[in-house]
Amino acid sequence: MTVDPTTLVAILGMAVVTYLTRISGLFLAGRLRLQGRLKAAFDAAPPAVLTAVIAPMVLATGWPETAAALVTAIAATRLPLLATILVGVVAVVALRAIG
């Protein structure tokens, strides 16, 4: 197998750009002074991204996943994170076995 030098340079270039993009967030986040609405927007970003990733899976895969997500959401209001994850995993496995 041979690797075209142009392809190798393109892959390495994309890797460097990806790494720099990700690491720059760490350096910039510490220097930002967030107040008011901007702080609220930054605080809302992680749950919004998590919802955007989880919602399609919950709503498009079948009833066991939807029911397990509901059970997990209810458990999250009462249990710590690790216990909530365990409840979610057990719920989806059990409901998939039933359905």
C-alpha positions, 0 to 999 in steps of 0.5 A: 500500500502506498500513500500519496504525499498530497493525501498525507499532507492534507490529512496532517494539515486537517489534524493540526487545524482540528487540534488547534481549534479544540485547544484554542477554546481552552485558552480563550475560555479562561480569558473571557469575562462573561456577564448577563445574557452572554454568560447565560448563553454560554451556560445554556450551550452544553445542555442544548448540545446534549439535547440535540444529540440525544433527542433524535435517538430517543424519538426515532429509534423505537419505544424501548429507547423512548421509555428508557429515556423517560425512566432515566429523566425521572431518575435524574431528578432523584439520583446522582449522576452515576446511579442515573446512568446505571438506571438508564442502561438497565432500563434500555437493556430491559426494555429492549429484551421485552420489546 
